[in-house]
Amino acid sequence: MAIRWQDWINVLLGCWLVASPSQMGYLLNHVATGNACGIGVLLVLFNVIAVCRIIDSGQEIVNILVGVWLILSPYALGFAAERNPALNAMFVGVAVIIFSCWQVLDTVIGRRK
């Protein structure tokens, strides 16, 4: 059983999302704060479950979809004009997608060996 370090990175990204409204000064934007905290908790819980191997297939697809939501959420929820929460959501979304795709690649390469 290989250690999937990408799951732990996604846990850390989820923790960052929960902390980011207070750290980046956008607590008063309730939509952006709710999005960051809700998606952050989702990332933490889902990836801890994946690390514990409770769910072991398809979880990368869910992470990719969460990443896509984070990229689109500033526009969908109307906070794209606010620099800090919008860039934070988009950068974390891109990072989640990158690490999830990396995990898929590691799995595919591991199966070939």
Sequence and secondary structure as in RCSB ss.txt:
>XXXX:A:sequence
MAIRWQDWINVLLGCWLVASPSQMGYLLNHVATGNACGIGVLLVLFNVIAVCRIIDSGQEIVNILVGVWLILSPY
ALGFAAERNPALNAMFVGVAVIIFSCWQVLDTVIGRRK
>XXXX:A:secstr
    HHHHHHHHHHHHHHHHHHHHT TT HHHHHHHHHHHHHHHHHHHHHHTTSS SSHHHHHHHHHHHHHHHHH
HHT TTSHHHHHHHHHHHHHHHHHHHHHHHHHHHHHH 
